[in-house]
Amino acid sequence: MTFGLLGAVSLVALWCANCVQAQNVPLTSDRPWHGEGERGIEAAAKNFVGSNFRADPDKTYTLSELIDLAESHNPETRAAWERARVKAAALGIARSDLYPTLAAAAISGVARSQAFLTDRFYRQTTGDFQVALNLNYTVFDFGARSGRINAARAELLAANFSFNDTHRTIIFQVEQAYYQLLNALGQEDAARANLSNAQAVQQSAEERLKNGLATLPDVLEARSSTAQADYELQSVLGAEQIATGNLATALGVSATTAIHVQTLKELAIPQSVDESVEVAIDHALAQRPDLLQLVAGVRSANARVKEARAAYYPSLSFSASPTAQSLYGMQPQFPWGHTAGLAGGIALSLNWTAFDGGARKNKLAQSEANVRASEAQVASSRNQIANEVWAAYSNFNTALRQRQAAAALLEAASQSYDAALESYNYGLRNLLDVTAAQRILAQARSADVFARIQVLNALADLAFRSGDAAQLDSRGPKP
């Protein structure tokens, strides 16, 4: 018996030690830790599946179509939607305080005991079965429930505005990724044109060398320019692959998804802004979802103040508890006895906290401080938003002027390169002049593409800062 008890204790101790060891931290820090729980987490991670979107290889997607895809497949929209649904459920919970609660219970039991009567004990058996209802209702509480309901309603509004702001952010991310890809595609075209120009210069130099009109260093310089142009082309091709992955990620699909989009040549580049900066700032202060979310926070804080003040007053509650009871009993040599009846009670309860050590006072002070902090945050956000719109508006105007300068630079560089190459073929210019003109033309092509993309990026940033991006698609349902 002693050995068996000791063996059982040893087994329990060993099992506990294994459990502790499985949850213990690594013994040293010089190597990674791999525990039994890691395999379970890895298996669970494999069960999470991504979007099932498959891009049409024969379709060329526009920006609006890409935005629609992102709003449908990006998991951030689903996360924001579910967070708003949480707040909607919280509002339902707060509203339930306006209604009574009804609980039902069924209880059954059998008891056997010895009852002492005169000079003997008599064994008796009793059975009890009862069904009870308990009804509770708060008659009035001086605004505590309405304060909680108003706070929950304001928090739901804030969650809805956060949901809208998620769409605004995703739209901007898609625009940025799209323009990044367009820039890479445009730079590829420019790099290929530069490579073609460098090859033309190299061919001209080699022909002149065969005719004795050029030197070997000229040919080597031309070959070097061709190799440099090819090197820059390969760098642009790598950037294009990265931009493709960034766009797919912004859509909420795998980075390996190949998506064909409209090129920069198919887009109209804006020439001016349609509204003044004052109008843009007014739009931002009226429709930015993140600002509206903060304003809803002020409303929630005010409702919490109302709830905190209600704690100074009493609350009146009503309760009723009807109970249907059935009793059975038996003693030896006697038949079963039975009785049944309806019991219960009705009560009104008036509760008031006379002293709580300052808890109500401090809670009210806390709620009022939250209101002031929320109002200050709104004021600060308004100033920040106005500054963001001002900067975005200035950047857009700057991008328009740079676009004009880049177009003039490209035209001048193209004419300079053509003239230099023609003069070189007639022996009036040396190769260094031609390669210098070719490099300036390459830089001008790259600057022209970048300037056009900057106009589109600046316009997208202005729409993002003014809140216009959040107004693009209002078809989605709200919780």
Secondary structure, DSSP 8 states (H G I E B T S, - for coil): -HHHHHHHHHHHHHHHHHHHHHT---S-SSS----HHHHHHHHHHHT---------TT--B-HHHHHHHHHHH-HHHHHHHHHHHHHHHHHHHHHGGGS-EEEEEEEEEEEEEEEEETTEEEEEEEEEEEEEEEEEEEEE-TTHHHHHHHHHHHHHHHHHHHHHHHHHHHHHHHHHHHHHHHHHHHHHHHHHHHHHHHHHHHHHHHHHHHTTSS-HHHHHHHHHHHHHHHHHHHHHHHHHHHHHHHHHHHHTS-TT----B--GGGS----S-SS-HHHHHHHHHHH-HHHHHHHHHHHHHHHHHHHHHHTTS-EEEEEE--EEEEEEEE-TTS--EEEEEEE--EEEEEE--S--TTHHHHHHHHHHHHHHHHHHHHHHHHHHHHHHHHHHHHHHHHHHHHHHHHHHHHHHHHHHHHHHHHHHHTTSS-HHHHHHHHHHHHHHHHHHHHHHHHHHHHHHHHHHHHTGGGGS---S---
